[in-house]
């Protein structure tokens, strides 16, 4: 009778581990590398334009500001 509960608990643990691995909870670098590419601000800007939160003029103004900031960051170098 006890072995039945052991199997149930083992299956539940396996399902939970599979879900965590799928969401990157065990050190997956996919989300971290995505953040480090630097394109997250541009993607956010694209999404805001697509949702109608900003118009094309604002999009271009903010895009130019992002480019200037990115160029300035490259001249300074990575923070340590």
C-alpha positions in Angstrom: 0.0 0.0 0.0 2.9 2.4 0.8 4.5 1.9 -2.6 1.4 3.4 -4.2 1.9 6.7 -2.5 5.6 6.6 -3.4 4.8 6.3 -7.1 2.3 9.2 -6.9 4.9 11.4 -5.2 7.6 10.4 -7.7 5.4 11.3 -10.6 4.4 14.6 -9.1 8.1 15.4 -8.5 9.0 14.5 -12.1 6.2 16.7 -13.5 7.3 19.7 -11.3 11.0 19.2 -12.3 10.0 19.1 -16.0 8.0 22.3 -15.6 10.9 24.1 -13.8 13.4 23.1 -16.5 11.0 24.4 -19.2 10.8 27.7 -17.4 14.6 28.1 -17.0 14.6 27.7 -13.2 17.6 25.4 -13.2 20.2 27.8 -14.4 19.1 28.1 -18.0 20.9 30.9 -19.7 18.3 31.6 -22.4 16.6 34.4 -20.5 19.9 35.8 -19.2 21.5 35.9 -22.6 18.4 37.5 -24.0 18.8 40.3 -21.5 22.4 40.8 -22.2 22.0 41.3 -26.0 20.9 44.8 -25.4 17.9 44.7 -27.8 15.3 44.6 -25.0 14.8 48.4 -25.0 14.3 48.4 -28.8 11.9 45.5 -28.5 9.9 47.4 -25.9 9.9 50.4 -28.1 8.6 48.4 -31.0 5.9 46.9 -28.8 4.7 50.3 -27.6 4.4 51.5 -31.2 2.5 48.4 -32.2 0.1 48.8 -29.3 -0.5 52.5 -30.2 1.0 53.8 -26.9 3.3 56.1 -28.9 3.2 57.6 -32.4 5.8 57.3 -35.1 7.5 60.6 -34.2 7.8 59.6 -30.6 9.1 56.2 -31.7 11.8 57.8 -33.8 12.8 60.2 -31.1 13.1 57.5 -28.5 14.9 55.2 -31.0 17.5 57.9 -31.7 18.0 58.4 -27.9 18.5 54.7 -27.5 21.1 54.6 -30.2 23.0 57.6 -28.7 22.9 55.9 -25.3 24.1 52.6 -26.8 27.0 54.3 -28.6 28.0 56.2 -25.4 28.0 52.9 -23.5 30.3 51.3 -26.1 32.8 54.2 -25.8 32.9 53.9 -22.0 33.2 50.1 -22.0 31.6 47.5 -19.7 31.1 48.2 -16.1 33.1 46.2 -13.6 
